Amino acid sequence: MHRPQPLFEVDGDVVREKRMALGLEPQELADLAGISRRYVSHLENGTRWRMRPSRYKRLRTALNADETELLLAPPRTDNPPKE
């Protein structure tokens, strides 16, 4: 049986604060994390907040953040109920 990967719910305000504290432009962060500038923008403005583990780890590494510093909540392993 296939188990879905946990999704990390990222706090975009914290991502922006960390990026700016490091003196990085969105494109520079995107390059370091191996994601697109648009993806960074979506995270920071709250359009996207869920990340797969591999992308989350790369973002965390690029921002020198610990395992939970960028999170809104603990990782989710279930899909929210559809209304």
C-alpha positions in Angstrom: 0.0 0.0 0.0 1.3 3.4 -1.0 1.7 6.0 1.8 1.6 9.6 0.8 4.7 11.6 1.7 4.2 14.0 4.6 3.7 17.6 3.5 5.4 20.4 5.4 3.3 23.6 5.9 5.6 26.5 5.6 5.2 30.0 7.1 5.8 32.3 4.2 6.5 35.3 6.5 9.3 33.4 8.2 10.7 32.4 4.8 10.8 36.1 3.7 12.3 37.3 7.0 15.1 34.6 6.8 15.8 35.4 3.1 16.0 39.1 3.8 18.1 38.6 6.9 20.6 36.7 4.7 20.6 39.5 2.1 19.2 37.2 -0.6 17.0 38.2 -3.5 14.1 35.8 -4.3 16.0 34.5 -7.4 19.1 33.9 -5.3 17.2 31.8 -2.8 15.5 29.9 -5.6 18.8 29.1 -7.1 20.2 27.9 -3.8 17.2 25.8 -3.0 16.7 24.4 -6.5 13.2 25.8 -6.9 11.8 28.5 -9.1 11.6 32.2 -8.2 7.9 32.0 -8.7 7.7 29.1 -6.2 9.6 31.3 -3.6 7.2 34.1 -4.3 4.2 31.9 -3.8 5.6 30.6 -0.5 6.3 34.1 0.7 2.9 35.5 -0.2 0.9 32.5 1.1 -0.4 31.3 -2.2 1.5 28.0 -1.6 2.4 26.7 1.8 2.7 23.0 1.5 6.0 21.5 0.4 7.2 18.0 -0.1 10.1 16.8 2.1 12.9 17.1 -0.6 12.0 20.7 -1.5 11.5 21.6 2.1 14.9 20.3 3.1 16.6 22.2 0.2 14.8 25.4 1.3 15.8 24.9 4.9 19.4 24.3 3.9 19.5 27.4 1.8 18.1 29.5 4.6 20.3 27.9 7.3 17.1 27.1 9.2 16.5 24.3 11.7 14.0 21.5 11.1 11.0 23.4 12.5 11.8 27.0 12.1 10.0 27.5 8.8 6.9 25.5 9.7 3.3 26.6 10.4 2.4 23.2 11.8 3.9 19.6 12.1 4.1 17.6 8.9 0.8 16.2 7.7 0.5 12.6 6.4 -3.2 12.7 5.6 -5.2 14.6 3.1 -7.7 17.1 4.5 -11.4 16.1 4.0 -13.0 17.5 0.9 -16.2 19.4 1.5 
